[in-house]
Amino acid sequence: MMMNPLPSNTSLSQILKHLGSSPKWGFRNRALYAVRQSLRIKDIAVMRVQDIINPDTTIRRLFISPIDYTKYELDDVVRAELHRYLISLYDITSLTLESILLTDLSTPLFSTQKSENFSPNTLAQHYSLLDKKLSLHFEKIEVKPVSIERAPQQFASISTGAKPKKRPIAQLFQSLANAL
């Protein structure tokens, strides 16, 4: 369950586009958000590169959780985001992931600035923060205009101690109250 639900008219592609606008963590946040649509937080926290990449350097269709061996199917959007993230993570210039096979595949897939990987609690906090930022970005905020003409009258009555002028509707109610 999302702690901070997004507006219903927001598509996943709009969310991923906005998350990708961050220069430092954009690719990671895009991949994290896409993976979140298919997996649980505790499974995402323990993901390793070897869990999602095949020997032929393609992204796997199935992810088997090392926690309880639950199988999750990764759809094409999630696999594309993971592919994009691995290219940015390993700074690969081509579209193939062959150079990843030369590295240590047991490294965590998602790292933090301070730690090698996310703990489930830290990842849940990160998702909550992302949700808040996304809600603020995509929610339409209505700003009520302030009447410039009334503001000086209000401040003048406060400073001089004079009573503010009554509006016609207020005068009508006052006269009705006096008549009763």
Biotite code that builds the C-alpha atoms (Angstrom):
import biotite.structure as struc

atoms = struc.array([
    struc.Atom([0.000, 0.000, 0.000], chain_id="A", res_id=1, res_name="MET", atom_name="CA", element="C"),
    struc.Atom([1.358, 3.386, -0.938], chain_id="A", res_id=2, res_name="MET", atom_name="CA", element="C"),
    struc.Atom([1.577, 5.789, 1.960], chain_id="A", res_id=3, res_name="MET", atom_name="CA", element="C"),
    struc.Atom([1.175, 8.849, -0.268], chain_id="A", res_id=4, res_name="ASN", atom_name="CA", element="C"),
    struc.Atom([-1.066, 7.951, -3.195], chain_id="A", res_id=5, res_name="PRO", atom_name="CA", element="C"),
    struc.Atom([-0.545, 9.703, -6.475], chain_id="A", res_id=6, res_name="LEU", atom_name="CA", element="C"),
    struc.Atom([-3.296, 11.463, -8.383], chain_id="A", res_id=7, res_name="PRO", atom_name="CA", element="C"),
    struc.Atom([-5.319, 8.977, -10.400], chain_id="A", res_id=8, res_name="SER", atom_name="CA", element="C"),
    struc.Atom([-4.655, 10.700, -13.730], chain_id="A", res_id=9, res_name="ASN", atom_name="CA", element="C"),
    struc.Atom([-0.871, 10.195, -13.532], chain_id="A", res_id=10, res_name="THR", atom_name="CA", element="C"),
    struc.Atom([0.602, 7.518, -15.801], chain_id="A", res_id=11, res_name="SER", atom_name="CA", element="C"),
    struc.Atom([3.666, 5.425, -15.054], chain_id="A", res_id=12, res_name="LEU", atom_name="CA", element="C"),
    struc.Atom([5.501, 6.950, -18.018], chain_id="A", res_id=13, res_name="SER", atom_name="CA", element="C"),
    struc.Atom([4.959, 10.475, -16.615], chain_id="A", res_id=14, res_name="GLN", atom_name="CA", element="C"),
    struc.Atom([6.246, 9.371, -13.220], chain_id="A", res_id=15, res_name="ILE", atom_name="CA", element="C"),
    struc.Atom([9.321, 7.687, -14.706], chain_id="A", res_id=16, res_name="LEU", atom_name="CA", element="C"),
    struc.Atom([10.037, 10.727, -16.871], chain_id="A", res_id=17, res_name="LYS", atom_name="CA", element="C"),
    struc.Atom([9.906, 13.001, -13.823], chain_id="A", res_id=18, res_name="HIS", atom_name="CA", element="C"),
    struc.Atom([12.085, 10.667, -11.738], chain_id="A", res_id=19, res_name="LEU", atom_name="CA", element="C"),
    struc.Atom([14.644, 10.515, -14.553], chain_id="A", res_id=20, res_name="GLY", atom_name="CA", element="C"),
    struc.Atom([15.085, 14.288, -14.434], chain_id="A", res_id=21, res_name="SER", atom_name="CA", element="C"),
    struc.Atom([17.322, 14.017, -11.364], chain_id="A", res_id=22, res_name="SER", atom_name="CA", element="C"),
    struc.Atom([20.950, 14.171, -12.565], chain_id="A", res_id=23, res_name="PRO", atom_name="CA", element="C"),
    struc.Atom([22.463, 12.126, -9.739], chain_id="A", res_id=24, res_name="LYS", atom_name="CA", element="C"),
    struc.Atom([19.997, 9.377, -8.866], chain_id="A", res_id=25, res_name="TRP", atom_name="CA", element="C"),
    struc.Atom([17.529, 9.586, -11.760], chain_id="A", res_id=26, res_name="GLY", atom_name="CA", element="C"),
    struc.Atom([18.260, 6.202, -13.334], chain_id="A", res_id=27, res_name="PHE", atom_name="CA", element="C"),
    struc.Atom([18.265, 4.443, -9.971], chain_id="A", res_id=28, res_name="ARG", atom_name="CA", element="C"),
    struc.Atom([14.989, 6.023, -8.859], chain_id="A", res_id=29, res_name="ASN", atom_name="CA", element="C"),
    struc.Atom([13.355, 5.192, -12.198], chain_id="A", res_id=30, res_name="ARG", atom_name="CA", element="C"),
    struc.Atom([14.404, 1.552, -11.859], chain_id="A", res_id=31, res_name="ALA", atom_name="CA", element="C"),
    struc.Atom([13.387, 1.407, -8.193], chain_id="A", res_id=32, res_name="LEU", atom_name="CA", element="C"),
    struc.Atom([9.949, 2.799, -8.956], chain_id="A", res_id=33, res_name="TYR", atom_name="CA", element="C"),
    struc.Atom([9.419, 0.461, -11.911], chain_id="A", res_id=34, res_name="ALA", atom_name="CA", element="C"),
    struc.Atom([10.521, -2.595, -9.920], chain_id="A", res_id=35, res_name="VAL", atom_name="CA", element="C"),
    struc.Atom([8.217, -1.559, -7.097], chain_id="A", res_id=36, res_name="ARG", atom_name="CA", element="C"),
    struc.Atom([5.245, -2.194, -9.378], chain_id="A", res_id=37, res_name="GLN", atom_name="CA", element="C"),
    struc.Atom([6.112, -5.920, -9.436], chain_id="A", res_id=38, res_name="SER", atom_name="CA", element="C"),
    struc.Atom([8.048, -6.799, -6.264], chain_id="A", res_id=39, res_name="LEU", atom_name="CA", element="C"),
    struc.Atom([7.841, -6.340, -2.519], chain_id="A", res_id=40, res_name="ARG", atom_name="CA", element="C"),
    struc.Atom([10.178, -3.907, -0.777], chain_id="A", res_id=41, res_name="ILE", atom_name="CA", element="C"),
    struc.Atom([12.020, -6.621, 1.137], chain_id="A", res_id=42, res_name="LYS", atom_name="CA", element="C"),
    struc.Atom([12.726, -8.438, -2.148], chain_id="A", res_id=43, res_name="ASP", atom_name="CA", element="C"),
    struc.Atom([13.977, -5.290, -3.858], chain_id="A", res_id=44, res_name="ILE", atom_name="CA", element="C"),
    struc.Atom([16.336, -4.582, -0.945], chain_id="A", res_id=45, res_name="ALA", atom_name="CA", element="C"),
    struc.Atom([18.149, -7.923, -1.399], chain_id="A", res_id=46, res_name="VAL", atom_name="CA", element="C"),
    struc.Atom([18.357, -7.907, -5.212], chain_id="A", res_id=47, res_name="MET", atom_name="CA", element="C"),
    struc.Atom([21.780, -8.563, -6.684], chain_id="A", res_id=48, res_name="ARG", atom_name="CA", element="C"),
    struc.Atom([22.952, -8.075, -10.248], chain_id="A", res_id=49, res_name="VAL", atom_name="CA", element="C"),
    struc.Atom([23.261, -11.835, -10.697], chain_id="A", res_id=50, res_name="GLN", atom_name="CA", element="C"),
    struc.Atom([19.563, -12.217, -9.799], chain_id="A", res_id=51, res_name="ASP", atom_name="CA", element="C"),
    struc.Atom([18.339, -10.278, -12.818], chain_id="A", res_id=52, res_name="ILE", atom_name="CA", element="C"),
    struc.Atom([20.895, -10.844, -15.577], chain_id="A", res_id=53, res_name="ILE", atom_name="CA", element="C"),
    struc.Atom([21.097, -13.969, -17.752], chain_id="A", res_id=54, res_name="ASN", atom_name="CA", element="C"),
    struc.Atom([24.424, -15.437, -18.954], chain_id="A", res_id=55, res_name="PRO", atom_name="CA", element="C"),
    struc.Atom([23.613, -14.049, -22.430], chain_id="A", res_id=56, res_name="ASP", atom_name="CA", element="C"),
    struc.Atom([23.407, -10.517, -20.850], chain_id="A", res_id=57, res_name="THR", atom_name="CA", element="C"),
    struc.Atom([19.654, -10.139, -21.167], chain_id="A", res_id=58, res_name="THR", atom_name="CA", element="C"),
    struc.Atom([17.399, -9.199, -18.284], chain_id="A", res_id=59, res_name="ILE", atom_name="CA", element="C"),
    struc.Atom([15.528, -12.166, -16.842], chain_id="A", res_id=60, res_name="ARG", atom_name="CA", element="C"),
    struc.Atom([11.770, -12.459, -17.125], chain_id="A", res_id=61, res_name="ARG", atom_name="CA", element="C"),
    struc.Atom([11.497, -14.167, -13.732], chain_id="A", res_id=62, res_name="LEU", atom_name="CA", element="C"),
    struc.Atom([12.981, -13.017, -10.459], chain_id="A", res_id=63, res_name="PHE", atom_name="CA", element="C"),
    struc.Atom([13.159, -15.579, -7.654], chain_id="A", res_id=64, res_name="ILE", atom_name="CA", element="C"),
    struc.Atom([13.366, -13.998, -4.246], chain_id="A", res_id=65, res_name="SER", atom_name="CA", element="C"),
    struc.Atom([16.264, -15.351, -2.159], chain_id="A", res_id=66, res_name="PRO", atom_name="CA", element="C"),
    struc.Atom([14.200, -14.691, 0.993], chain_id="A", res_id=67, res_name="ILE", atom_name="CA", element="C"),
    struc.Atom([11.308, -17.093, 0.461], chain_id="A", res_id=68, res_name="ASP", atom_name="CA", element="C"),
    struc.Atom([11.853, -18.291, -3.138], chain_id="A", res_id=69, res_name="TYR", atom_name="CA", element="C"),
    struc.Atom([8.753, -16.561, -4.445], chain_id="A", res_id=70, res_name="THR", atom_name="CA", element="C"),
    struc.Atom([8.710, -16.131, -8.215], chain_id="A", res_id=71, res_name="LYS", atom_name="CA", element="C"),
    struc.Atom([7.935, -12.742, -9.725], chain_id="A", res_id=72, res_name="TYR", atom_name="CA", element="C"),
    struc.Atom([7.458, -12.071, -13.397], chain_id="A", res_id=73, res_name="GLU", atom_name="CA", element="C"),
    struc.Atom([9.098, -8.879, -14.635], chain_id="A", res_id=74, res_name="LEU", atom_name="CA", element="C"),
    struc.Atom([7.167, -7.186, -17.415], chain_id="A", res_id=75, res_name="ASP", atom_name="CA", element="C"),
    struc.Atom([8.755, -5.395, -20.362], chain_id="A", res_id=76, res_name="ASP", atom_name="CA", element="C"),
    struc.Atom([8.648, -1.937, -18.741], chain_id="A", res_id=77, res_name="VAL", atom_name="CA", element="C"),
    struc.Atom([10.463, -3.171, -15.633], chain_id="A", res_id=78, res_name="VAL", atom_name="CA", element="C"),
    struc.Atom([13.033, -5.041, -17.694], chain_id="A", res_id=79, res_name="ARG", atom_name="CA", element="C"),
    struc.Atom([13.659, -1.980, -19.870], chain_id="A", res_id=80, res_name="ALA", atom_name="CA", element="C"),
    struc.Atom([14.178, 0.208, -16.797], chain_id="A", res_id=81, res_name="GLU", atom_name="CA", element="C"),
    struc.Atom([16.562, -2.335, -15.262], chain_id="A", res_id=82, res_name="LEU", atom_name="CA", element="C"),
    struc.Atom([18.493, -2.471, -18.544], chain_id="A", res_id=83, res_name="HIS", atom_name="CA", element="C"),
    struc.Atom([18.703, 1.348, -18.636], chain_id="A", res_id=84, res_name="ARG", atom_name="CA", element="C"),
    struc.Atom([19.812, 1.406, -14.985], chain_id="A", res_id=85, res_name="TYR", atom_name="CA", element="C"),
    struc.Atom([22.567, -1.191, -15.504], chain_id="A", res_id=86, res_name="LEU", atom_name="CA", element="C"),
    struc.Atom([23.919, 0.772, -18.473], chain_id="A", res_id=87, res_name="ILE", atom_name="CA", element="C"),
    struc.Atom([24.126, 3.916, -16.339], chain_id="A", res_id=88, res_name="SER", atom_name="CA", element="C"),
    struc.Atom([25.414, 2.073, -13.256], chain_id="A", res_id=89, res_name="LEU", atom_name="CA", element="C"),
    struc.Atom([28.320, 0.426, -15.044], chain_id="A", res_id=90, res_name="TYR", atom_name="CA", element="C"),
    struc.Atom([28.858, 3.408, -17.384], chain_id="A", res_id=91, res_name="ASP", atom_name="CA", element="C"),
    struc.Atom([28.488, 1.296, -20.529], chain_id="A", res_id=92, res_name="ILE", atom_name="CA", element="C"),
    struc.Atom([28.640, 3.077, -23.862], chain_id="A", res_id=93, res_name="THR", atom_name="CA", element="C"),
    struc.Atom([26.961, 0.357, -25.946], chain_id="A", res_id=94, res_name="SER", atom_name="CA", element="C"),
    struc.Atom([23.441, -1.030, -25.526], chain_id="A", res_id=95, res_name="LEU", atom_name="CA", element="C"),
    struc.Atom([24.668, -4.531, -24.702], chain_id="A", res_id=96, res_name="THR", atom_name="CA", element="C"),
    struc.Atom([25.534, -5.568, -21.176], chain_id="A", res_id=97, res_name="LEU", atom_name="CA", element="C"),
    struc.Atom([28.471, -7.827, -22.057], chain_id="A", res_id=98, res_name="GLU", atom_name="CA", element="C"),
    struc.Atom([31.017, -5.845, -20.038], chain_id="A", res_id=99, res_name="SER", atom_name="CA", element="C"),
    struc.Atom([28.991, -6.503, -16.864], chain_id="A", res_id=100, res_name="ILE", atom_name="CA", element="C"),
    struc.Atom([29.964, -10.174, -17.016], chain_id="A", res_id=101, res_name="LEU", atom_name="CA", element="C"),
    struc.Atom([33.567, -9.151, -16.319], chain_id="A", res_id=102, res_name="LEU", atom_name="CA", element="C"),
    struc.Atom([32.592, -7.573, -12.981], chain_id="A", res_id=103, res_name="THR", atom_name="CA", element="C"),
    struc.Atom([31.459, -9.023, -9.670], chain_id="A", res_id=104, res_name="ASP", atom_name="CA", element="C"),
    struc.Atom([27.805, -9.968, -10.206], chain_id="A", res_id=105, res_name="LEU", atom_name="CA", element="C"),
    struc.Atom([27.155, -10.577, -6.511], chain_id="A", res_id=106, res_name="SER", atom_name="CA", element="C"),
    struc.Atom([27.088, -6.847, -5.793], chain_id="A", res_id=107, res_name="THR", atom_name="CA", element="C"),
    struc.Atom([23.757, -5.351, -4.677], chain_id="A", res_id=108, res_name="PRO", atom_name="CA", element="C"),
    struc.Atom([21.676, -3.968, -7.516], chain_id="A", res_id=109, res_name="LEU", atom_name="CA", element="C"),
    struc.Atom([20.596, -0.800, -5.713], chain_id="A", res_id=110, res_name="PHE", atom_name="CA", element="C"),
    struc.Atom([23.116, 1.040, -3.565], chain_id="A", res_id=111, res_name="SER", atom_name="CA", element="C"),
    struc.Atom([22.763, 4.125, -1.423], chain_id="A", res_id=112, res_name="THR", atom_name="CA", element="C"),
    struc.Atom([25.059, 7.064, -0.966], chain_id="A", res_id=113, res_name="GLN", atom_name="CA", element="C"),
    struc.Atom([26.164, 5.842, 2.448], chain_id="A", res_id=114, res_name="LYS", atom_name="CA", element="C"),
    struc.Atom([25.859, 2.085, 2.210], chain_id="A", res_id=115, res_name="SER", atom_name="CA", element="C"),
    struc.Atom([26.439, -0.738, -0.211], chain_id="A", res_id=116, res_name="GLU", atom_name="CA", element="C"),
    struc.Atom([22.736, -1.597, -0.307], chain_id="A", res_id=117, res_name="ASN", atom_name="CA", element="C"),
    struc.Atom([19.354, -0.580, 1.051], chain_id="A", res_id=118, res_name="PHE", atom_name="CA", element="C"),
    struc.Atom([17.891, -2.210, 4.106], chain_id="A", res_id=119, res_name="SER", atom_name="CA", element="C"),
    struc.Atom([14.145, -2.896, 3.805], chain_id="A", res_id=120, res_name="PRO", atom_name="CA", element="C"),
    struc.Atom([13.375, -0.087, 6.266], chain_id="A", res_id=121, res_name="ASN", atom_name="CA", element="C"),
    struc.Atom([15.608, 2.422, 4.499], chain_id="A", res_id=122, res_name="THR", atom_name="CA", element="C"),
    struc.Atom([14.101, 1.468, 1.149], chain_id="A", res_id=123, res_name="LEU", atom_name="CA", element="C"),
    struc.Atom([10.579, 1.919, 2.533], chain_id="A", res_id=124, res_name="ALA", atom_name="CA", element="C"),
    struc.Atom([11.574, 5.386, 3.776], chain_id="A", res_id=125, res_name="GLN", atom_name="CA", element="C"),
    struc.Atom([13.060, 6.177, 0.373], chain_id="A", res_id=126, res_name="HIS", atom_name="CA", element="C"),
    struc.Atom([9.824, 5.145, -1.359], chain_id="A", res_id=127, res_name="TYR", atom_name="CA", element="C"),
    struc.Atom([7.815, 7.261, 1.060], chain_id="A", res_id=128, res_name="SER", atom_name="CA", element="C"),
    struc.Atom([9.991, 10.271, 0.272], chain_id="A", res_id=129, res_name="LEU", atom_name="CA", element="C"),
    struc.Atom([9.653, 9.611, -3.462], chain_id="A", res_id=130, res_name="LEU", atom_name="CA", element="C"),
    struc.Atom([5.877, 9.344, -3.093], chain_id="A", res_id=131, res_name="ASP", atom_name="CA", element="C"),
    struc.Atom([5.702, 12.676, -1.278], chain_id="A", res_id=132, res_name="LYS", atom_name="CA", element="C"),
    struc.Atom([7.808, 14.400, -3.920], chain_id="A", res_id=133, res_name="LYS", atom_name="CA", element="C"),
    struc.Atom([5.774, 12.878, -6.734], chain_id="A", res_id=134, res_name="LEU", atom_name="CA", element="C"),
    struc.Atom([2.491, 13.843, -5.078], chain_id="A", res_id=135, res_name="SER", atom_name="CA", element="C"),
    struc.Atom([3.660, 17.418, -4.704], chain_id="A", res_id=136, res_name="LEU", atom_name="CA", element="C"),
    struc.Atom([4.856, 17.533, -8.297], chain_id="A", res_id=137, res_name="HIS", atom_name="CA", element="C"),
    struc.Atom([1.738, 16.090, -9.879], chain_id="A", res_id=138, res_name="PHE", atom_name="CA", element="C"),
    struc.Atom([-0.948, 17.543, -7.643], chain_id="A", res_id=139, res_name="GLU", atom_name="CA", element="C"),
    struc.Atom([-2.531, 20.737, -8.841], chain_id="A", res_id=140, res_name="LYS", atom_name="CA", element="C"),
    struc.Atom([-2.363, 23.415, -6.208], chain_id="A", res_id=141, res_name="ILE", atom_name="CA", element="C"),
    struc.Atom([-5.091, 26.030, -6.369], chain_id="A", res_id=142, res_name="GLU", atom_name="CA", element="C"),
    struc.Atom([-3.952, 29.447, -5.251], chain_id="A", res_id=143, res_name="VAL", atom_name="CA", element="C"),
    struc.Atom([-6.688, 31.860, -4.229], chain_id="A", res_id=144, res_name="LYS", atom_name="CA", element="C"),
    struc.Atom([-6.003, 35.377, -5.469], chain_id="A", res_id=145, res_name="PRO", atom_name="CA", element="C"),
    struc.Atom([-5.714, 38.100, -2.856], chain_id="A", res_id=146, res_name="VAL", atom_name="CA", element="C"),
    struc.Atom([-7.666, 41.268, -3.492], chain_id="A", res_id=147, res_name="SER", atom_name="CA", element="C"),
    struc.Atom([-5.185, 44.109, -3.679], chain_id="A", res_id=148, res_name="ILE", atom_name="CA", element="C"),
    struc.Atom([-7.890, 46.707, -3.201], chain_id="A", res_id=149, res_name="GLU", atom_name="CA", element="C"),
    struc.Atom([-9.050, 45.297, 0.147], chain_id="A", res_id=150, res_name="ARG", atom_name="CA", element="C"),
    struc.Atom([-5.619, 44.823, 1.685], chain_id="A", res_id=151, res_name="ALA", atom_name="CA", element="C"),
    struc.Atom([-4.830, 48.543, 2.277], chain_id="A", res_id=152, res_name="PRO", atom_name="CA", element="C"),
    struc.Atom([-8.298, 49.079, 3.789], chain_id="A", res_id=153, res_name="GLN", atom_name="CA", element="C"),
    struc.Atom([-7.821, 46.196, 6.179], chain_id="A", res_id=154, res_name="GLN", atom_name="CA", element="C"),
    struc.Atom([-4.396, 47.416, 7.294], chain_id="A", res_id=155, res_name="PHE", atom_name="CA", element="C"),
    struc.Atom([-5.590, 51.043, 7.559], chain_id="A", res_id=156, res_name="ALA", atom_name="CA", element="C"),
    struc.Atom([-8.420, 50.055, 9.867], chain_id="A", res_id=157, res_name="SER", atom_name="CA", element="C"),
    struc.Atom([-6.030, 48.127, 12.094], chain_id="A", res_id=158, res_name="ILE", atom_name="CA", element="C"),
    struc.Atom([-3.531, 50.951, 12.341], chain_id="A", res_id=159, res_name="SER", atom_name="CA", element="C"),
    struc.Atom([-6.068, 53.761, 12.884], chain_id="A", res_id=160, res_name="THR", atom_name="CA", element="C"),
    struc.Atom([-8.429, 51.813, 15.094], chain_id="A", res_id=161, res_name="GLY", atom_name="CA", element="C"),
    struc.Atom([-11.363, 52.680, 12.814], chain_id="A", res_id=162, res_name="ALA", atom_name="CA", element="C"),
    struc.Atom([-14.040, 50.100, 12.150], chain_id="A", res_id=163, res_name="LYS", atom_name="CA", element="C"),
    struc.Atom([-13.783, 48.387, 8.772], chain_id="A", res_id=164, res_name="PRO", atom_name="CA", element="C"),
    struc.Atom([-16.569, 49.076, 6.285], chain_id="A", res_id=165, res_name="LYS", atom_name="CA", element="C"),
    struc.Atom([-19.352, 46.517, 6.266], chain_id="A", res_id=166, res_name="LYS", atom_name="CA", element="C"),
    struc.Atom([-20.245, 44.762, 3.063], chain_id="A", res_id=167, res_name="ARG", atom_name="CA", element="C"),
    struc.Atom([-23.799, 45.174, 1.698], chain_id="A", res_id=168, res_name="PRO", atom_name="CA", element="C"),
    struc.Atom([-24.764, 41.612, 2.628], chain_id="A", res_id=169, res_name="ILE", atom_name="CA", element="C"),
    struc.Atom([-23.500, 42.152, 6.165], chain_id="A", res_id=170, res_name="ALA", atom_name="CA", element="C"),
    struc.Atom([-25.522, 45.377, 6.385], chain_id="A", res_id=171, res_name="GLN", atom_name="CA", element="C"),
    struc.Atom([-28.621, 43.476, 5.240], chain_id="A", res_id=172, res_name="LEU", atom_name="CA", element="C"),
    struc.Atom([-28.188, 40.840, 7.928], chain_id="A", res_id=173, res_name="PHE", atom_name="CA", element="C"),
    struc.Atom([-27.549, 43.513, 10.535], chain_id="A", res_id=174, res_name="GLN", atom_name="CA", element="C"),
    struc.Atom([-30.754, 45.357, 9.616], chain_id="A", res_id=175, res_name="SER", atom_name="CA", element="C"),
    struc.Atom([-32.740, 42.090, 9.744], chain_id="A", res_id=176, res_name="LEU", atom_name="CA", element="C"),
    struc.Atom([-31.291, 41.308, 13.157], chain_id="A", res_id=177, res_name="ALA", atom_name="CA", element="C"),
    struc.Atom([-32.176, 44.792, 14.436], chain_id="A", res_id=178, res_name="ASN", atom_name="CA", element="C"),
    struc.Atom([-35.744, 44.456, 13.097], chain_id="A", res_id=179, res_name="ALA", atom_name="CA", element="C"),
    struc.Atom([-36.361, 41.306, 15.081], chain_id="A", res_id=180, res_name="LEU", atom_name="CA", element="C"),
])
